[in-house]
Amino acid sequence: MASEATFLDVQFLRWVAERPRRHADLREAWSSTCPLNCAWEDAISDDLVRFSADGALVLTARGRARLADSAMPPVRSIVPADNPDRRQPEGQPRRRIA
């Protein structure tokens, strides 16, 4: 894997860092039929994550360092909810996304 973290790598590391994850969570959220898109397998082989004694997937020291070194802002803060560019123009009904 390249020395710089890709966006997918960072997303995966953030997902693991949020809370302890079980193998079933991992398979459900990060399964892929593409052999080139195996973020979790790459993270395990690169010693960024590991399974703890109780079976939870956790970040290793190397994974925490990679996450801290990533220059990508958290996904949740890219577009703030109060961004004026995202407001509905006055007098127009609010559109709902299905």
VMD Tcl script that draws the C-alpha trace (Angstrom):
set ca {
  {0.00 0.00 0.00}
  {1.20 3.54 -0.70}
  {2.60 5.56 2.19}
  {-0.15 8.16 1.84}
  {-3.57 7.10 3.01}
  {-6.27 7.06 0.37}
  {-9.71 8.46 1.06}
  {-11.14 4.95 1.39}
  {-8.41 3.98 3.85}
  {-9.13 7.03 5.99}
  {-12.87 6.37 5.89}
  {-12.27 2.82 7.05}
  {-9.91 3.84 9.85}
  {-12.39 6.48 11.05}
  {-15.16 3.87 11.01}
  {-13.07 1.53 13.17}
  {-12.05 4.39 15.50}
  {-15.68 5.40 16.19}
  {-16.35 2.32 18.37}
  {-15.38 -1.34 18.73}
  {-16.51 -3.35 15.69}
  {-17.22 -7.04 15.39}
  {-16.31 -9.21 12.42}
  {-19.99 -9.35 11.37}
  {-20.12 -5.51 11.38}
  {-17.02 -5.46 9.25}
  {-18.35 -7.92 6.68}
  {-21.71 -6.17 6.49}
  {-20.42 -2.63 6.11}
  {-17.25 -3.21 4.10}
  {-17.86 -6.26 1.93}
  {-16.83 -5.87 -1.69}
  {-16.85 -8.07 -4.75}
  {-14.01 -6.05 -6.23}
  {-10.60 -7.58 -5.45}
  {-9.00 -4.13 -5.77}
  {-11.34 -2.59 -3.18}
  {-10.45 -4.44 0.02}
  {-9.87 -1.59 2.47}
  {-10.24 -3.78 5.53}
  {-8.00 -6.56 4.23}
  {-5.35 -4.00 3.30}
  {-5.65 -2.40 6.74}
  {-5.13 -5.76 8.45}
  {-2.14 -6.70 6.29}
  {-0.62 -3.22 6.77}
  {-0.97 -3.55 10.57}
  {-3.39 -0.61 10.79}
  {-6.11 -2.63 12.54}
  {-6.24 -5.90 14.45}
  {-8.75 -8.09 16.24}
  {-8.45 -7.78 20.02}
  {-8.70 -10.72 22.43}
  {-12.45 -10.18 22.78}
  {-12.93 -10.21 18.99}
  {-13.37 -6.47 18.47}
  {-11.67 -4.80 15.53}
  {-9.48 -1.96 16.82}
  {-6.87 0.44 15.50}
  {-3.23 -0.37 16.11}
  {-0.70 2.32 17.03}
  {0.25 2.42 13.36}
  {-3.43 2.82 12.38}
  {-3.91 5.67 14.86}
  {-0.80 7.38 13.47}
  {-1.99 6.94 9.87}
  {-5.37 8.40 10.80}
  {-3.79 11.32 12.65}
  {-1.46 12.02 9.71}
  {-4.25 12.07 7.15}
  {-4.90 15.59 5.93}
  {-8.53 14.83 5.08}
  {-11.15 16.67 7.13}
  {-13.84 14.61 8.87}
  {-16.65 13.76 6.46}
  {-19.32 15.13 8.80}
  {-17.77 18.62 8.81}
  {-17.24 19.14 5.08}
  {-20.62 20.90 4.59}
  {-21.96 22.43 7.80}
  {-25.73 22.26 8.27}
  {-25.92 26.05 8.57}
  {-24.12 26.64 5.25}
  {-26.05 29.52 3.59}
  {-25.44 28.04 0.13}
  {-27.52 25.00 1.13}
  {-30.58 26.93 2.29}
  {-33.84 26.76 0.36}
  {-34.72 30.06 -1.42}
  {-37.56 31.91 0.27}
  {-41.02 31.28 -1.14}
  {-40.12 27.89 -2.62}
  {-41.31 24.64 -1.08}
  {-38.70 22.51 0.59}
  {-37.72 19.50 -1.52}
  {-37.34 16.14 0.15}
  {-34.92 13.55 -1.07}
  {-36.43 10.09 -1.10}
}
mol new
graphics top color blue
foreach p $ca { graphics top sphere $p radius 0.5 }
foreach p [lrange $ca 0 end-1] q [lrange $ca 1 end] { graphics top cylinder $p $q radius 0.2 }
display resetview
